[in-house]
Amino acid sequence: MRKIELDVVALTHSVTSSHNYAVILGEVDGDRKLPVVIGGFEAQAIAVAMEKMIPNRPLTHDLFKNTLDAFGIELREVIINNLLDGIFYAQLICWDGSQEVIIDSRTSDSIAMAVRFNCPIFTMENIMEEAGMLLDPDEEKKIAMDRTAKKVKKVKAFSDHSIEELNEMLNKVLAEEDYEQAAKIRDEINKRAEN
């Protein structure tokens, strides 16, 4: 069966559950999207890696990556290989230097690892046929506008603080492991550094 490569397109609140998030995976050579509902901790783990933030202490996914790196195990790809009763299943495809090793994984964890290893994410055609969707142009625009609006809010929320205050705030929220807030503060610091 044909494998389809996916990219992480967006990370957003789930419309089906207020306590969950959805990671939207987009078909690399197509228009279909694959929404995967994930928990808050997993969403944070993905966001931290996508934002290239470095927490004071390693998160669980960072620890696992460090362990694989220490033993010379390469994560080559992630495959979302099954959909059963509305639950996605995934595998980590690893290379230990002499053989391929396949590790069963929750889909959210596999995506968090793929982002850290910068490796491709795949699914199968039958899964895209069953769970994939085409967003109409208005929905695509709304996702893009939501991202733009959030970026504008980030700048306004911290624009009255000095660089020293922002650095203090950044250290505080990192110590509290509030990585979403830390990303906002870091964006403001980076914006000022560019000017």
C-alpha positions as CSV (number, residue, x, y, z in Angstrom):
1,M,0.0,0.0,0.0
2,R,1.2,3.5,-0.9
3,K,2.8,5.6,1.9
4,I,1.8,9.3,2.0
5,E,4.2,11.9,3.5
6,L,2.8,14.4,5.9
7,D,3.9,17.7,7.4
8,V,2.7,19.3,10.7
9,V,0.5,22.1,9.4
10,A,-1.1,23.4,12.6
11,L,-1.5,22.7,16.3
12,T,-4.9,24.0,17.6
13,H,-7.6,23.4,20.2
14,S,-9.8,20.4,19.4
15,V,-13.3,21.3,18.4
16,T,-14.6,18.0,19.8
17,S,-13.1,18.3,23.3
18,S,-12.2,21.5,25.2
19,H,-9.4,19.7,27.1
20,N,-7.7,18.3,24.0
21,Y,-5.8,19.7,21.1
22,A,-5.6,18.6,17.4
23,V,-2.4,18.4,15.4
24,I,-3.3,18.9,11.7
25,L,-1.1,16.9,9.4
26,G,-1.1,18.0,5.7
27,E,-0.3,15.8,2.7
28,V,3.0,16.9,1.3
29,D,2.0,16.3,-2.4
30,G,-1.7,16.9,-2.0
31,D,-4.4,18.9,-0.4
32,R,-5.8,16.5,2.2
33,K,-5.4,17.1,5.9
34,L,-5.3,14.5,8.7
35,P,-6.5,15.8,12.0
36,V,-5.3,13.9,15.1
37,V,-6.7,14.7,18.5
38,I,-4.0,14.7,21.2
39,G,-3.7,15.6,24.9
40,G,-2.4,18.9,26.3
41,F,1.0,17.5,27.4
42,E,1.6,16.0,24.0
43,A,0.6,19.3,22.3
44,Q,3.1,21.1,24.6
45,A,5.8,18.6,23.7
46,I,5.2,19.1,20.0
47,A,5.0,22.9,20.4
48,V,8.3,23.1,22.3
49,A,10.1,21.2,19.6
50,M,8.5,23.1,16.8
51,E,9.5,26.4,18.5
52,K,13.0,25.1,19.1
53,M,12.7,25.9,22.7
54,I,15.2,24.4,25.2
55,P,13.6,23.7,28.6
56,N,15.7,23.9,31.8
57,R,15.4,20.1,32.2
58,P,14.7,17.6,29.4
59,L,11.0,16.8,28.8
60,T,10.1,13.1,28.4
61,H,10.4,13.2,24.6
62,D,13.8,15.0,24.9
63,L,15.0,12.3,27.3
64,F,14.0,9.6,24.9
65,K,15.7,11.3,22.0
66,N,18.9,11.8,24.1
67,T,18.8,8.1,25.0
68,L,18.4,7.0,21.4
69,D,21.2,9.4,20.4
70,A,23.5,8.1,23.2
71,F,23.1,4.5,21.9
72,G,23.5,5.5,18.2
73,I,19.9,4.7,17.3
74,E,18.5,6.9,14.4
75,L,14.8,7.6,14.1
76,R,14.4,7.4,10.3
77,E,10.6,7.8,10.0
78,V,7.3,7.7,11.7
79,I,4.4,5.8,10.2
80,I,0.8,6.3,11.2
81,N,-0.1,2.8,10.2
82,N,-3.5,2.0,11.5
83,L,-6.9,3.5,12.4
84,L,-9.1,1.4,14.6
85,D,-12.3,2.6,16.3
86,G,-11.3,6.2,15.7
87,I,-7.8,5.8,17.3
88,F,-4.7,6.2,15.3
89,Y,-1.7,3.9,15.8
90,A,1.8,4.6,14.9
91,Q,5.3,3.1,14.7
92,L,8.8,4.6,15.0
93,I,11.1,3.2,12.3
94,C,14.6,3.2,13.8
95,W,18.0,2.1,12.7
96,D,20.5,0.8,15.2
97,G,23.5,0.7,12.8
98,S,22.9,-2.9,11.6
99,Q,19.1,-3.5,11.4
100,E,15.8,-1.8,11.3
101,V,13.9,-1.7,14.6
102,I,10.2,-1.0,14.7
103,I,8.7,0.5,17.9
104,D,5.0,0.7,18.6
105,S,4.0,4.3,19.6
106,R,1.1,6.5,20.4
107,T,0.6,8.8,17.4
108,S,1.0,11.9,19.5
109,D,4.3,10.7,20.9
110,S,5.5,9.6,17.5
111,I,4.8,13.1,16.1
112,A,6.7,14.7,19.1
113,M,9.7,12.5,18.3
114,A,9.5,13.1,14.5
115,V,9.7,16.9,15.2
116,R,12.7,16.4,17.4
117,F,14.5,14.2,15.0
118,N,13.4,16.2,11.9
119,C,12.4,12.9,10.3
120,P,9.5,12.4,7.9
121,I,6.0,11.4,9.0
122,F,4.0,9.0,6.8
123,T,0.5,7.4,6.7
124,M,-1.1,4.9,4.4
125,E,-3.5,5.7,1.6
126,N,-6.4,3.8,3.3
127,I,-6.0,5.9,6.4
128,M,-6.1,9.1,4.4
129,E,-9.2,7.8,2.5
130,E,-10.9,7.1,5.8
131,A,-9.9,10.0,8.0
132,G,-8.4,12.6,5.7
133,M,-10.3,15.6,4.7
134,L,-10.2,18.5,2.4
135,L,-10.6,21.9,4.0
136,D,-12.5,24.4,1.9
137,P,-10.7,27.6,1.0
138,D,-12.4,29.6,3.7
139,E,-11.2,27.1,6.4
140,E,-7.7,27.3,5.0
141,K,-7.8,31.1,5.2
142,K,-9.2,31.0,8.7
143,I,-6.3,28.8,9.9
144,A,-3.8,31.2,8.3
145,M,-5.6,34.3,9.7
146,D,-5.8,32.7,13.2
147,R,-2.0,32.2,13.1
148,T,-1.5,35.8,12.0
149,A,-3.8,37.1,14.7
150,K,-2.0,35.1,17.3
151,K,1.4,36.5,16.2
152,V,0.0,40.1,16.4
153,K,-1.3,39.4,19.9
154,K,2.1,38.1,20.9
155,V,3.8,41.3,20.0
156,K,1.2,43.6,21.6
157,A,1.1,41.6,24.9
158,F,4.8,42.2,25.6
159,S,5.6,45.4,23.7
160,D,5.6,47.6,26.8
161,H,8.3,45.5,28.6
162,S,12.0,46.1,28.4
163,I,14.4,43.4,27.2
164,E,15.6,42.9,30.7
165,E,12.0,42.4,32.0
166,L,11.3,40.1,29.1
167,N,14.4,38.0,29.9
168,E,13.3,37.8,33.6
169,M,9.8,36.7,32.5
170,L,11.2,34.1,30.1
171,N,13.4,32.6,32.8
172,K,10.4,32.5,35.2
173,V,8.0,30.8,32.8
174,L,10.7,28.3,31.7
175,A,11.2,27.4,35.4
176,E,7.5,26.9,35.7
177,E,7.6,24.8,32.4
178,D,5.0,27.1,30.8
179,Y,6.4,26.7,27.3
180,E,3.5,28.3,25.5
181,Q,4.0,31.6,27.4
182,A,7.8,31.2,26.9
183,A,7.3,30.9,23.2
184,K,5.4,34.2,23.1
185,I,8.0,36.0,25.2
186,R,10.9,34.6,23.1
187,D,9.1,35.8,19.9
188,E,9.0,39.3,21.3
189,I,12.7,39.2,22.2
190,N,13.6,37.8,18.8
191,K,11.5,40.5,17.1
192,R,13.4,43.2,18.9
193,A,16.8,41.6,18.1
194,E,15.9,41.8,14.4
195,N,15.3,45.5,14.6
